[in-house]
Amino acid sequence: MMNSRVEKLALVLLRVSLGWMMFYAGITKVLDPAWSAAGYLQNAKTFPELFNFFLQPSVLPVVNLINEWGLTLLGVSLILGAFVRLSSILGALLMILYYLPILAFPYPNPHAYIVDEHVIYFFVLVFFAAIRAGRVWGLDQWLGRQRSLLG
């Protein structure tokens, strides 16, 4: 896995900086009582039927909660290096759900062709899950030691 201190430092800086970005994106939604995913979902270009389902009055509050707290907890997980594998997999799924509604193939936005920031975040999160990034200077390393001591 990571052999040198420079490799470990680069990985931790990437994990913590992405974590901070996700935390900030989530906590600002949590703290804004007027925030809703409705505007984003109403403009879905790809799979509009699916995203219209998410707009139903009984579903939208759940979608909002998942957005707000999903991003916030993903950020905390990446910053602390705790439960990174699980949170990265769930975060990658969330990034797909952010990417699809804005995609007017092949343009996810006016300044991108096929790949936009959501695709990059998706692959970084998949990478974190694959290499168990929380085990590099994170709480996952400590949690792994505790499990081995108990078992």
C-alpha positions as CSV (number, residue, x, y, z in Angstrom):
1,M,0.0,0.0,0.0
2,M,1.4,3.4,1.0
3,N,5.2,3.0,1.7
4,S,6.7,6.4,2.0
5,R,5.7,9.3,4.3
6,V,5.2,11.5,1.3
7,E,2.7,9.1,-0.2
8,K,0.9,8.8,3.1
9,L,0.9,12.6,3.6
10,A,-0.5,13.1,0.0
11,L,-3.3,10.6,0.7
12,V,-4.2,12.1,4.0
13,L,-4.2,15.6,2.6
14,L,-6.5,14.5,-0.3
15,R,-8.8,12.6,2.1
16,V,-9.0,15.5,4.6
17,S,-9.5,18.2,1.9
18,L,-12.2,16.3,0.2
19,G,-13.7,15.6,3.6
20,W,-13.7,19.3,4.5
21,M,-15.4,20.2,1.2
22,M,-18.1,17.5,1.7
23,F,-18.6,18.5,5.3
24,Y,-19.0,22.2,4.4
25,A,-21.4,21.4,1.6
26,G,-23.5,19.3,4.0
27,I,-23.4,21.5,7.1
28,T,-24.4,24.6,5.2
29,K,-27.5,22.7,4.0
30,V,-28.2,21.5,7.5
31,L,-28.0,25.0,8.9
32,D,-30.2,26.5,6.2
33,P,-33.9,25.7,7.0
34,A,-34.9,27.0,3.5
35,W,-32.6,24.6,1.6
36,S,-34.2,21.9,-0.5
37,A,-33.1,19.6,-3.3
38,A,-36.3,20.3,-5.1
39,G,-34.8,22.9,-7.5
40,Y,-32.0,20.6,-8.5
41,L,-34.4,17.7,-9.0
42,Q,-37.0,19.7,-11.0
43,N,-34.4,20.4,-13.7
44,A,-33.3,16.8,-14.2
45,K,-32.3,16.2,-17.8
46,T,-31.5,12.5,-17.5
47,F,-34.0,10.1,-16.0
48,P,-36.6,12.8,-15.2
49,E,-39.2,10.2,-14.1
50,L,-36.8,8.9,-11.4
51,F,-36.0,12.4,-10.1
52,N,-39.6,13.4,-10.3
53,F,-40.3,10.5,-7.9
54,F,-37.8,12.0,-5.5
55,L,-39.9,15.3,-5.6
56,Q,-43.0,13.7,-4.2
57,P,-44.1,15.3,-0.9
58,S,-43.6,12.1,1.0
59,V,-40.1,11.4,-0.5
60,L,-38.5,14.9,-0.7
61,P,-38.0,15.3,3.0
62,V,-36.0,12.0,3.0
63,V,-34.0,13.1,0.0
64,N,-33.2,16.4,1.7
65,L,-32.2,14.6,4.9
66,I,-29.9,12.2,3.0
67,N,-28.3,15.1,1.1
68,E,-27.8,17.3,4.2
69,W,-26.6,14.6,6.6
70,G,-25.0,12.3,4.0
71,L,-22.6,15.0,2.9
72,T,-22.0,16.2,6.4
73,L,-21.2,12.7,7.8
74,L,-19.2,11.8,4.7
75,G,-17.1,14.8,5.4
76,V,-16.6,13.9,9.1
77,S,-15.7,10.3,8.1
78,L,-13.1,11.4,5.7
79,I,-11.6,14.0,8.0
80,L,-11.3,11.6,10.9
81,G,-10.5,8.6,8.8
82,A,-13.2,6.6,10.4
83,F,-15.5,4.2,8.5
84,V,-13.9,5.5,5.3
85,R,-14.6,2.4,3.2
86,L,-18.4,2.4,3.9
87,S,-18.8,6.2,3.7
88,S,-16.8,6.4,0.5
89,I,-19.0,3.7,-1.2
90,L,-22.1,5.6,-0.1
91,G,-20.6,8.9,-1.1
92,A,-19.7,7.6,-4.5
93,L,-23.4,6.5,-4.9
94,L,-24.4,10.0,-3.9
95,M,-22.1,11.5,-6.5
96,I,-23.8,9.5,-9.2
97,L,-27.1,10.8,-8.1
98,Y,-25.8,14.4,-8.3
99,Y,-24.3,13.8,-11.7
100,L,-27.2,12.2,-13.5
101,P,-29.8,14.9,-13.2
102,I,-27.5,17.6,-14.7
103,L,-26.2,15.5,-17.6
104,A,-27.5,16.5,-21.0
105,F,-25.2,13.9,-22.6
106,P,-22.4,14.5,-23.3
107,Y,-22.4,17.8,-21.4
108,P,-22.9,17.7,-17.6
109,N,-22.5,21.5,-17.6
110,P,-21.5,24.2,-20.1
111,H,-17.8,23.9,-19.1
112,A,-17.4,20.1,-19.2
113,Y,-17.6,17.3,-21.7
114,I,-18.7,14.0,-20.1
115,V,-16.5,14.4,-17.0
116,D,-17.3,17.0,-14.4
117,E,-16.4,17.4,-10.7
118,H,-19.0,14.7,-9.6
119,V,-17.2,12.1,-11.7
120,I,-13.8,13.1,-10.2
121,Y,-15.3,12.9,-6.7
122,F,-16.8,9.5,-7.6
123,F,-13.5,8.1,-8.6
124,V,-11.6,9.5,-5.6
125,L,-14.2,8.0,-3.3
126,V,-13.9,4.6,-5.0
127,F,-10.1,4.9,-4.7
128,F,-10.5,5.7,-1.0
129,A,-12.7,2.6,-0.5
130,A,-10.4,0.4,-2.5
131,I,-7.3,1.2,-0.6
132,R,-9.0,1.6,2.7
133,A,-7.7,5.2,3.0
134,G,-8.9,5.5,6.6
135,R,-6.1,3.1,7.7
136,V,-3.5,5.7,6.8
137,W,-3.2,8.1,9.7
138,G,-6.9,7.8,10.5
139,L,-9.2,6.3,13.1
140,D,-9.8,3.2,10.9
141,Q,-6.2,2.2,11.7
142,W,-6.9,2.5,15.5
143,L,-10.3,0.7,15.1
144,G,-8.6,-2.1,13.2
145,R,-6.1,-2.6,16.1
146,Q,-8.8,-2.6,18.7
147,R,-10.7,-5.3,16.8
148,S,-7.6,-7.5,16.5
149,L,-7.0,-7.1,20.2
150,L,-10.6,-8.2,21.0
151,G,-10.8,-11.0,18.5
